[in-house]
């Protein structure tokens, strides 16, 4: 018997020796981890909270319709003077169609070449957390591998149905075997006064498009 097994044996023997004084109560295990069915009002509040938290974390947030994705993507990329953008496998070609008409604009696919990192990347996401303001990527369709996050500008399309109230709600929907990446905002080092200084020391930017 190993020392570990001996310790566990002593713990079991000790528990058996405890008197049953009636204070032991059953612990309920049937509680739900997921939020109950959300009403339209609940959903609106969750989306509002997510947008607020993402802005607090330094992201640029746009709330748009499905039909406005291409226009908004083009505007975001132009505002950041993007000349080359990475489009992961499975991403809708329509989303970059308008921006790609620019003479100097290049849409890249495939793995990131570390010798020539694109100016930006456009992705979807696997989920989003409202109360902490975070986006979840798992390398799925339209997200690419973790190397896709190397560009200094990340434009992420988030469907409102992907936004959950809390972290446990999102975790229940993720496959733990996939490479999970949590994005809480652009890099934002603190200044000497310990205040968040988005963009002051770094050019990294996160643009979140919430599609309603």
C-alpha positions in Angstrom: 0.0 0.0 0.0 1.4 3.4 -1.0 1.4 6.4 1.3 -1.4 8.0 -0.7 -3.6 4.9 -0.3 -2.8 4.8 3.4 -3.9 8.4 3.9 -7.1 7.8 2.0 -7.8 4.7 4.1 -7.4 6.7 7.3 -9.8 9.4 5.9 -12.4 6.8 5.1 -12.1 5.1 8.5 -12.3 8.5 10.2 -15.5 9.3 8.3 -17.1 6.0 9.2 -16.3 6.6 12.9 -18.2 10.0 13.0 -21.5 9.8 14.9 -24.7 10.3 13.1 -26.2 13.1 15.1 -28.9 14.0 12.6 -27.2 17.1 11.3 -26.4 15.6 7.9 -28.7 17.1 5.3 -29.0 16.1 1.6 -27.5 18.5 -0.9 -29.7 19.3 -3.8 -28.0 18.4 -7.1 -30.9 19.0 -9.6 -30.2 22.7 -9.9 -29.8 24.1 -13.4 -26.6 25.8 -14.5 -28.2 27.4 -17.6 -30.4 30.4 -17.4 -34.1 29.7 -17.8 -35.9 30.5 -21.0 -35.1 34.2 -21.7 -37.8 36.6 -22.6 -37.2 39.3 -25.3 -36.7 41.8 -22.5 -34.1 39.6 -20.8 -32.3 39.0 -24.1 -32.2 42.8 -24.7 -30.7 43.4 -21.3 -28.1 40.8 -21.8 -27.0 42.3 -25.1 -26.9 45.8 -23.6 -24.7 44.5 -20.8 -22.4 42.7 -23.2 -22.0 45.9 -25.3 -21.4 48.0 -22.2 -18.7 45.6 -20.8 -16.9 45.3 -24.1 -16.8 49.1 -24.4 -15.4 49.3 -20.9 -12.8 46.7 -21.8 -11.6 49.0 -24.7 -13.4 47.4 -27.7 -15.2 49.4 -30.4 -18.8 48.1 -30.5 -21.3 48.4 -33.4 -24.8 47.0 -33.1 -26.1 46.2 -36.6 -28.4 44.0 -38.7 -27.3 41.1 -40.8 -27.7 43.2 -43.9 -25.2 45.8 -42.6 -22.3 43.5 -41.9 -20.4 44.1 -45.1 -20.8 47.9 -44.9 -19.7 48.0 -41.2 -16.8 45.7 -41.8 -15.6 47.9 -44.6 -16.0 51.0 -42.5 -14.1 49.5 -39.6 -11.2 48.3 -41.7 -10.9 51.6 -43.5 -10.9 53.5 -40.2 -7.9 51.5 -39.1 -6.1 52.0 -42.5 -6.1 48.2 -43.1 -4.5 47.1 -46.3 -4.5 43.3 -45.8 -7.0 41.2 -43.8 -7.1 37.5 -43.0 -10.3 35.6 -43.7 -10.3 32.2 -41.9 -11.9 29.2 -43.6 -15.7 29.2 -43.6 -16.0 33.0 -43.2 -18.7 34.5 -45.4 -17.1 36.0 -48.5 -19.9 38.6 -48.7 -18.6 40.2 -45.4 -15.4 41.4 -47.1 -16.8 41.9 -50.6 -17.3 45.7 -50.4 -13.9 46.4 -48.7 -12.1 44.1 -51.1 -13.0 46.3 -54.1 -10.3 48.8 -53.0 -7.3 48.7 -55.3 -4.8 48.2 -52.5 -6.9 45.9 -50.4 -5.9 42.2 -50.1 -7.9 39.4 -48.6 -5.6 36.6 -47.3 -6.6 33.0 -46.5 -4.8 30.1 -44.9 -2.3 30.0 -42.0 -0.7 33.3 -41.0 2.8 33.9 -42.4 4.8 35.1 -39.4 7.1 36.9 -41.8 4.2 39.0 -43.1 1.3 39.3 -40.6 -1.8 40.9 -42.1 -3.0 44.2 -40.7 -6.3 42.7 -39.5 -8.4 39.6 -39.1 -12.1 39.1 -39.4 -13.7 36.3 -37.5 -16.9 34.8 -36.1 -16.9 33.5 -32.5 -18.0 30.4 -30.6 -19.8 32.4 -27.9 -19.8 35.5 -25.7 -20.2 36.3 -22.0 -22.2 39.3 -21.0 -21.4 39.8 -17.3 -17.6 39.8 -17.9 -17.5 41.2 -21.4 -15.6 38.4 -23.2 -15.6 36.7 -26.6 -14.9 33.0 -26.9 -13.0 31.5 -29.9 -12.5 27.7 -30.4 -11.0 27.6 -33.9 -14.3 26.6 -35.5 -15.8 27.8 -38.8 -14.8 31.4 -39.5 -12.4 31.7 -36.6 -9.1 30.1 -37.7 -6.3 28.8 -35.5 -4.9 30.9 -32.7 -2.3 32.3 -35.1 -5.1 34.2 -36.7 -5.1 36.5 -33.7 -1.6 37.9 -34.5 -2.9 40.9 -36.5 -3.1 44.2 -34.6 -6.8 44.7 -35.5 -9.4 42.0 -34.8 -12.9 42.5 -36.1 -15.3 39.9 -34.6 -18.9 39.2 -35.6 -21.1 38.2 -32.7 -24.7 37.0 -33.2 -27.0 38.0 -30.4 -28.0 34.4 -29.9 -24.4 33.6 -29.0 -24.3 36.0 -26.1 -25.0 34.3 -22.7 -25.4 35.9 -19.3 -22.6 34.2 -17.4 -19.5 32.1 -17.8 -21.1 28.8 -16.8 -23.8 29.3 -19.4 -21.1 29.5 -22.1 -18.9 26.8 -20.7 -21.7 24.3 -21.0 -21.8 24.9 -24.8 -18.1 24.5 -25.5 -16.1 21.4 -26.4 -13.2 21.2 -23.9 -11.2 19.2 -26.5 -11.0 22.3 -28.8 -8.4 25.1 -28.3 -10.4 27.7 -26.4 -9.3 31.4 -26.5 -10.9 34.1 -24.4 -10.8 37.7 -25.7 -11.7 40.3 -23.2 -10.6 43.4 -25.2 -7.6 44.8 -27.0 -4.3 45.0 -25.1 -4.5 47.8 -22.7 -1.4 48.3 -20.4 -1.9 50.5 -17.4 -0.4 53.9 -17.2 1.8 55.0 -14.2 -1.4 56.1 -12.4 -2.8 52.5 -12.9 -5.5 53.7 -15.1 -6.5 51.7 -18.2 -4.9 53.3 -21.3 -6.5 51.7 -24.3 -4.5 52.3 -27.5 -2.0 54.7 -25.8 0.9 52.2 -25.6 -0.3 49.6 -28.2 -1.9 49.7 -31.6 -4.0 46.6 -31.1 -7.7 47.1 -31.6 -10.8 45.0 -31.1 -13.9 45.8 -33.1 -17.1 43.9 -32.1 -20.0 43.8 -34.4 -23.2 42.7 -32.6 -25.6 41.4 -35.2 -29.2 41.8 -34.0 
